[in-house]
């Protein structure tokens, strides 16, 4: 009877030890499982934040790109409209100057010739103009020649311009284009710059 009790006690002790081992294993496993779940949850949250941050950055970049493109398209559209209107104004001015140069036109021609002479440091100068202005230009050349040390000559070849002159040295290596068309083009470039500066 005592052997039987002793045997039962041993079995109880073994069973208890076994339960303790299993419980310890289960606890360790549970702790590890909780740790993995917690780490996984933290990693997942960090990844979510990273994705949200990346999406936010991408959204900001896309927004800036869209706004930038829209601003550029608007600016280009405005510049095209501006260029169209400038060309229209200058075409009308050229047409007006072609038909009606005004009483001060001979003085303008003299100014154009003198500007060319100031830019060319040579003694022999060739001056070209259109056929219509040739008699006025010849009178101006005679007037300037009498006061200048330079020899001025009117070209035999006429220009197909609305007015103005081209002043050059005899071999045309230095040329000052003071035709009405060229002067208007230079004014147009200055006007474009002035208007563009106002829209900055």
C-alpha positions as CSV (number, residue, x, y, z in Angstrom):
1,X,0.0,0.0,0.0
2,X,2.8,2.4,0.8
3,X,4.6,1.4,-2.4
4,X,1.4,2.2,-4.3
5,X,1.2,5.7,-2.5
6,X,4.9,6.2,-3.2
7,X,4.4,5.4,-6.8
8,X,1.4,7.7,-7.1
9,X,3.4,10.5,-5.4
10,X,6.2,10.0,-7.9
11,X,3.8,10.1,-10.8
12,X,2.2,13.3,-9.3
13,X,5.7,14.9,-9.0
14,X,6.6,13.9,-12.6
15,X,3.3,15.1,-13.8
16,X,3.7,18.4,-11.9
17,X,7.3,18.8,-13.3
18,X,6.0,18.0,-16.8
19,X,3.2,20.6,-16.4
20,X,5.7,23.2,-15.1
21,X,8.0,22.5,-18.1
22,X,5.1,22.8,-20.6
23,X,3.8,25.9,-18.8
24,X,7.3,27.4,-19.0
25,X,7.6,26.5,-22.7
26,X,4.1,27.9,-23.4
27,X,4.9,31.1,-21.4
28,X,8.2,31.6,-23.3
29,X,6.5,30.8,-26.6
30,X,3.7,33.2,-25.7
31,X,6.2,36.0,-24.7
32,X,8.1,35.4,-27.9
33,X,4.8,35.5,-29.9
34,X,3.7,38.7,-28.2
35,X,7.2,40.2,-28.9
36,X,7.0,39.2,-32.6
37,X,3.5,40.6,-32.8
38,X,4.5,43.9,-31.2
39,X,7.6,44.2,-33.4
40,X,5.6,43.4,-36.4
41,X,2.9,45.9,-35.4
42,X,5.6,48.6,-34.9
43,X,7.3,47.8,-38.2
44,X,3.9,47.9,-39.9
45,X,3.1,51.3,-38.4
46,X,6.5,52.6,-39.4
47,X,6.0,51.3,-42.9
48,X,2.6,52.9,-43.0
49,X,4.0,56.2,-41.9
50,X,6.9,55.9,-44.4
51,X,4.3,55.2,-47.2
52,X,2.1,58.1,-46.1
53,X,5.2,60.3,-46.0
54,X,6.3,59.2,-49.5
55,X,2.8,59.6,-50.8
56,X,2.6,63.1,-49.3
57,X,6.0,64.0,-50.8
58,X,4.9,62.6,-54.2
59,X,1.6,64.5,-54.0
60,X,3.5,67.7,-53.2
61,X,5.9,67.1,-56.1
62,X,3.0,66.4,-58.5
63,X,1.1,69.4,-57.2
64,X,4.2,71.6,-57.8
65,X,4.7,70.1,-61.2
66,X,1.0,70.7,-62.2
67,X,1.1,74.3,-60.9
68,X,4.4,74.9,-62.6
69,X,3.2,73.5,-65.9
70,X,0.0,75.6,-65.6
71,X,1.9,78.7,-64.8
72,X,4.3,78.1,-67.7
73,X,1.4,77.4,-70.1
74,X,-0.3,80.6,-68.9
75,X,2.9,82.6,-69.3
76,X,3.6,81.2,-72.8
77,X,0.0,81.9,-73.8
78,X,0.3,85.5,-72.6
79,X,3.7,85.9,-74.4
80,X,2.2,84.6,-77.6
81,X,-0.8,87.0,-77.3
82,X,1.6,89.8,-76.5
83,X,3.9,88.9,-79.5
84,X,0.8,88.8,-81.8
85,X,-0.3,92.3,-80.6
86,X,3.2,93.8,-80.8
87,X,3.6,92.4,-84.4
88,X,0.2,93.9,-85.3
89,X,1.1,97.3,-83.9
90,X,4.5,97.3,-85.6
91,X,2.9,96.2,-88.9
92,X,0.5,99.1,-88.7
93,X,3.4,101.5,-87.8
94,X,5.5,100.2,-90.8
95,X,2.5,100.6,-93.2
96,X,2.0,104.2,-91.9
97,X,5.7,105.1,-92.2
98,X,5.8,103.7,-95.7
99,X,3.1,105.9,-97.0
100,X,3.5,109.0,-94.7
101,X,7.0,109.6,-93.4
102,X,6.3,113.2,-92.3
103,X,8.1,116.4,-92.8
104,X,10.9,115.5,-90.4
105,X,11.9,112.4,-92.4
106,X,15.0,114.1,-94.1
107,X,16.3,115.0,-90.6
108,X,15.8,111.3,-89.5
109,X,17.7,110.1,-92.6
110,X,20.6,112.5,-91.7
111,X,20.6,111.2,-88.1
112,X,20.6,107.6,-89.4
113,X,23.6,108.4,-91.7
114,X,25.5,110.1,-88.9
115,X,24.9,107.2,-86.5
116,X,26.4,104.9,-89.2
117,X,29.4,107.2,-89.7
118,X,30.1,107.3,-85.9
119,X,30.3,103.5,-85.9
120,X,32.6,103.1,-88.9
121,X,36.2,104.3,-88.5
122,X,37.1,104.4,-92.2
123,X,37.5,107.2,-94.7
124,X,35.4,105.8,-97.5
125,X,31.8,105.1,-96.8
126,X,29.0,103.6,-98.9
127,X,25.4,104.6,-98.3
128,X,22.4,102.6,-99.6
129,X,18.7,103.5,-99.6
130,X,15.5,102.8,-101.6
131,X,14.9,104.5,-105.0
132,X,12.3,106.8,-103.6
133,X,14.6,108.3,-101.0
134,X,17.7,108.5,-103.2
135,X,17.4,112.3,-104.0
136,X,17.0,113.2,-100.4
137,X,19.9,111.0,-99.3
138,X,22.1,112.4,-102.1
139,X,21.5,116.0,-100.7
140,X,22.3,114.8,-97.2
141,X,25.5,113.1,-98.4
142,X,26.6,116.3,-100.2
143,X,25.9,118.3,-97.0
144,X,27.8,115.9,-94.7
145,X,30.7,115.5,-97.1
146,X,31.4,119.2,-97.1
147,X,31.9,119.1,-93.3
148,X,33.5,115.7,-93.0
149,X,36.9,114.2,-93.7
150,X,35.2,111.0,-94.9
151,X,34.3,110.3,-98.5
152,X,30.6,109.4,-98.8
153,X,29.2,107.7,-101.8
154,X,25.6,106.7,-102.7
155,X,25.2,103.1,-103.8
156,X,24.0,102.3,-107.3
157,X,22.0,99.4,-105.9
158,X,18.7,100.4,-104.3
159,X,17.2,98.7,-101.2
160,X,13.8,97.2,-101.1
161,X,12.9,98.8,-97.8
162,X,10.2,101.2,-96.6
163,X,12.9,103.8,-95.8
164,X,16.0,104.5,-93.9
165,X,19.6,103.7,-94.9
166,X,22.4,101.1,-94.7
167,X,25.8,102.6,-94.0
168,X,28.9,100.5,-94.6
169,X,32.5,100.5,-95.5
170,X,33.3,99.9,-99.2
171,X,33.9,96.1,-98.8
172,X,30.9,95.7,-96.5
173,X,32.9,94.2,-93.6
174,X,31.3,96.8,-91.3
175,X,27.6,97.4,-91.8
176,X,25.2,99.6,-89.9
177,X,21.6,98.8,-90.8
178,X,19.4,101.9,-90.1
179,X,16.5,101.0,-92.3
180,X,13.0,101.6,-90.9
181,X,12.4,97.9,-90.7
182,X,15.6,97.1,-88.8
183,X,15.1,100.0,-86.4
184,X,11.5,98.9,-85.7
185,X,12.8,95.3,-85.1
186,X,15.3,96.7,-82.5
187,X,12.5,98.8,-80.9
188,X,10.3,95.6,-80.8
189,X,13.0,93.7,-78.9
190,X,13.4,96.5,-76.4
191,X,9.6,96.7,-76.0
192,X,9.4,92.9,-75.4
193,X,12.0,93.2,-72.7
194,X,10.2,96.2,-71.0
195,X,6.9,94.4,-71.0
196,X,8.4,91.1,-69.9
197,X,10.1,92.9,-66.9
198,X,6.7,94.3,-65.9
199,X,5.3,90.8,-65.7
200,X,8.1,89.4,-63.5
